[in-house]
Amino acid sequence: MTLEDLGYHSAFEEYRQAHELDGFAVGRVIAAHKDRYIVRNEADEYDTELIGNLRFTAESRADFPAVGDWVAISEYDAGKALIHAIYPRRSIITRQAVGRSTEVQIIATNIDYGWVVQAVDRDFNLNRLERYLTICHAAKVTPIIVLSKTDLIDAAELETLQLQIADRVGQVKVISVNNQSEERYNELRKEMQPGKTYCLLGSSGVGKSTLLNHFSGKEQMETGAISDSVNKGKHTTSHRELVVLDNGSMLIDNPGMREVGIADTSGGLEMTFDDITQLALECRFKDCTHLNELGCAVLAAVNNGELDKSVFDNYHKMLREKMHFESSVEEKRKKDKNFGKMIKEVKNARKNNKY
């Protein structure tokens, strides 16, 4: 195996040379466990930890390594190494950290495709689907919708769901799979390219770990029987892990997400709700909020049935979350700045023996 097989390319090498990191080995983080990380390269897998400087200068969890990161390492014992630097991330899939209004949680980095997995039974939810598509679009990651457990419904029901998805999200590719049909898995397998990284996204029990186990041919993640009461597996993924598959592609499994909070979407909302974005160009006012303005093309489209009201409502709900997150971050930034200014003033006062 080479570094290129793990997704390494010229941009990472240019960074390595420019920042004089060529004295260190290169590896990719394939698993994260609190403050320790499993890093893999062409030579071996290493149990690693951060050097003190990286740990103490980190301003948030986003400054720590995440699954998918490329890092500079030095081996200090057999199978053990230190992480000296994190390479710039080509893409970052994030969400708002649960219970922390100003923090972003990194799901995975350096991703090429996001597999948004929804089971067609009780998990299926178009609003939630739009949330996952938004975090993919914000990360500049190509989404593919994977409908799992399709053997639990008949062909007519599946077709209805597929039509609903097409009506809501347009051109995003949709592939259905079930454990009764290898042909369906083969269709998904055709999408997998050597050297590319795919990230599984979805709630607990939708079949993400089953997908990983199927494509790896191994019991990488433990799965269990389905509970009759909630239709979910008894065992679910407890950590993120990158697995290199036999066909040369890489697949990252994730713990199920009960909440998909919208943070700084960087254009993700506009891409997900492209119909609204295009309609907004026809609004009378450039700063139209699409709530109550005269001459709003978006509201007109809702009123005449051109735009589904549920799409409009979900868009505004996610937009409010984004705006609240951004305002909370800005408020925290101002408080931190003022606090830093106060500390500086106190230090200067003490230095000048004023008190």
N, C-alpha and C positions, 0 to 999 in steps of 0.2 A: 504493500500500500504506500502511496505517495501523499504528500501534503495536498496536491491537486485533487486527489481522490476524495479528500475531506472537504473540498470546496475552496482551497487556497488559490489565489490568483495574483496577477501582476500588481494590482493596487496595494495589496497587503505587503508585497515584497518591496515596493517603492517606499512605503512608509517605514518598513524595517530598516532600509538602508539610510533613509533621510534622517532617522532619529537614532542612528548608531546602535541599533538593537541586534546587529548581526553577530554579536558575541554571545547571544542567548539562543537557545533552541526555540522553535515555534511549535505551538500545539493548539488544539481546539478543545474548549470546555464541553464535555459530553454529559456531565452530571454535576449538580450542585447540592450540597448538604450543609446548610447553615454556613459555617465559616471555612468549609473545606470543599475542594473541587477536584473532580476527576478530569484529567486532561489527556488527550490522545494525540499522538503524531505518528510519523512513519516508523518510528522505532519501538514505541511502547505506550503503555498507559501509566499515568503517574497520579499518585495521591498528592495533592498540592495545597498550599496555603499562601496567603498574601504576605509580601514583605511588610515590615512595620510602617514604612513611609506611605505605602498605598492605603493601608488600613486607617492610619491616623489622619490623612488628608482628605479622605472621602467625606463629601458633604451630605450625601444621601445614599440610599440603597442602590440607586441607579449607577453609582460610581464603583460598585463591586462587580465582579465577573458574573455573567449570566450564561445559561446554556446556549451554545452557538458562538460564543465569543472566541476570537483568536487572541492568544496571549504569548508573552515572552517568558520563558521559564529557564531555570537552571537546576539540574539534578544535584542533590546533596547526599543522597543515599539511594540504595537500590529501590527503584519504584517510587521515590519521593522527590518532590521538587518544590521550588519557590516560584511564585508568580511575581515578575518584576514590572510588567506593563500590560495594559489592555489595548489592543489595536482598535482604531476607529471602526464603529459599527456601520456596515453597509445598509442594514435595515434593522428596525427595532419594533417588535410588536409589544404594545403596552396597554395597560388599562389603569384607571384610577385605583390606587391601593384601597382595599376594603377598610372602612372605618377611619381613613386618613384623608381628609379633604384636600390637602395640598401636596400629596405624594403620588408619584407614578410607580407602578409595579411593572417591571420588565418581565414579559412572558418568555420571550426568546429573541435571539439576535441573528443577523446574517441569514435571514430566511428568504427563500425564493417563492414558495407557494404556501398558502394557508388552506388547509383542508377544514372547512367548517362543517362539522359533523352534527347532524340532527337525526334522532330516531323518529320514525314516522308515526309512532304511537303517541304517548302522552307528552313527549318532549317537544313535539313540533310546534313552533311558534314563529310567525313571520316577523314580529317586532324584534324578538331576540336575534333572529337571523340577520336583520339589518344592523344590529349592534356589532355582531362579529364582522360583517362586511366592512363596516366603518373603521374598525381598528386595523383591518387588513389594508384598506385603501390609504389610511393615514400613514402606514408603514411602507407604502409603495410595494406591497406584497400582493401577488396575484392570487385571488381567492378561487377556490373550487368548492362547491357545495356537495357534500356527500350525505345522501339519505340512507340511513342504516335501518336494519330490521324490517326490510320491505316485505319479508315473508309473513309478517303479522297482519298485513292488509291485502285486499284483492287488487287486481290490475286496474280496475276502474277507480278505486280510491287513490292509488298511486298516481294515476294520470291526472286526477283532480288536483292533488298536491303540487305536481310538477307545473301545471298550468297556473296555479296560484303564485308559485315562485317566479315564473316567467313574467307574470303580470306585475309583480312587485319589484323585482330586482333586475329585470331586463336580460342582458347578455351574459351574465355569469354562468359558467358551465355547471351543469348538475349531473351527478352520477349516482345511481342507486346501487346498493349492495345488500346481500343477505347471505347467511351461512348455508343456504340450500343451493346456491348457484355459483360455481367457480367462474362461469362466464362473466358475471357482474364484476367480480374481483379483477378479472383480466382486463376489463375495460378501464378500471382505475389504474391498474399496473401500467398500461400503455402511456399514462400521463407522467410516469416517473422516469426522470432522466439522470444518468450518472453524473455525480458531482454536484447535483442540486439538493437543496435542503427543503423539506416539507414539514410543516408544523401542524399538529392536530389540535383543533380548537373545538370546544363544546362543553356541555354540562356533564355532570357525573352520570354514568350509566348509559350513555348513548352508543357505546361500542368503540371508543377510541382505542382502548387497549386490545380489543379483539382484532381491530385492523392491524395494529402493530404486530401482534403475535402471528397473524396470518401471513403478512408479507415477509417477516423475518424467518418464519418457519420454526420459531422457538417460543417458549413461554417467557418472553421478555418481561411482561407485566402480568401479574396474577389477576385472573378474572374468576368470577364465580357464577353460580346459578342466579337466575332472575327472580327477584322477589315478586310474588303474586300481588302484593298490596301496592307497590309503587313502580313495578316494572323496571327496576334498576338492579344492576349487578351488586352482589353482596361485597365484592372486593373492588376497589377503585384505585387508580393511580395516586400515590402519595407524594411523588416528586417528579421533576422534569428530567428527561433523559434523552440524549441523542443516540440513535442506533444506526449503524452503517449496514445497509442491506446488501444482499448478494448481487443485486443488479447495479450496485455502485451509487445508488441514491441514498439519502439520509432522511430519517423520519424522527421527529421529536414528539414524544407523548407528553401530555400535561395533565395535572390534576383538574378535575371538573370545576368549572367556574359557576358559582351560583349568581354572582353579580358581575356584570360587564360594564363598569362605570366608564363614562366618556371623559377623557382628559383633553389634552391639547391634540386635536384631531388633524391639524395641518392639512386641511383640505379633504379629509376623509368623509365628512358629512356631505360635502358638495358632490363628491364622486358617487356615494351611495344613493343620494337623492338627486340624481342628475335631472330628472323631470322638473323638480322644483327649481334647480339651478338655472335651467333653460327658461322656464317661465318667468323667473325673477328678472331676466333681461328685458322683459316687456313691461315691467312695473313703471308706474309714473315717476316714482321717486327712487333714486339710486340707493338710498339708505332705508328702503322699505323693510319693515319688520314682518310683513305678511300677517298682521294681526287685525288691524282695523283701518288701514289707510285707504283713502279713495284712490282709484286707479290701480289697485293691486291685482296683477295678472294671476297671482297664485290663488288668492281668495276667489277670484272670478272662476278659475278652473275647478275649485272645490264646489262652488255653488252650482255650476252647470254639469257636474258629474265627470268632467274630464280628468280630474285628479281625485283619487280615492281619499276620503276623509280620514281613514285610519292611517294612511301613509303620512298625510299632513300632520296629524296629531303626534305620531311617533317622531317625526322630524323635529317638531317644536319641543317635545320632551327631551330629546337628546341634545338639542341646541341649548336649552336652558341648563342642562348638566354641564355642557362645555363652558358656557359663560360663567357659571358659578365656580367651576374649577379654576378658570383663568383669573377671576377676580380674587379668589381665595389665595392663589399663588402670589398675585401682585400685592395683596395686603400683607402676606407673610414676608415678602421681600422688603417692603417698606419698614415693617417692624424690625427685621433683622438689621437693616441699614441704620435705623435710628438707634438700635441697641449698640451697634458697633461704634457709632458716633459718640454715644454716651461713654462707653468704655475708654475710648481714645481721649475724651475730655478729662475723665477722672485720672488717667495715667499722666496726662500733661500737667494737671493740677498738682498731683503728688510730686512730680518731677520738679516743679517750680516752688514746692513747699508752701502751697497756698492753704493746704489743710492735710 
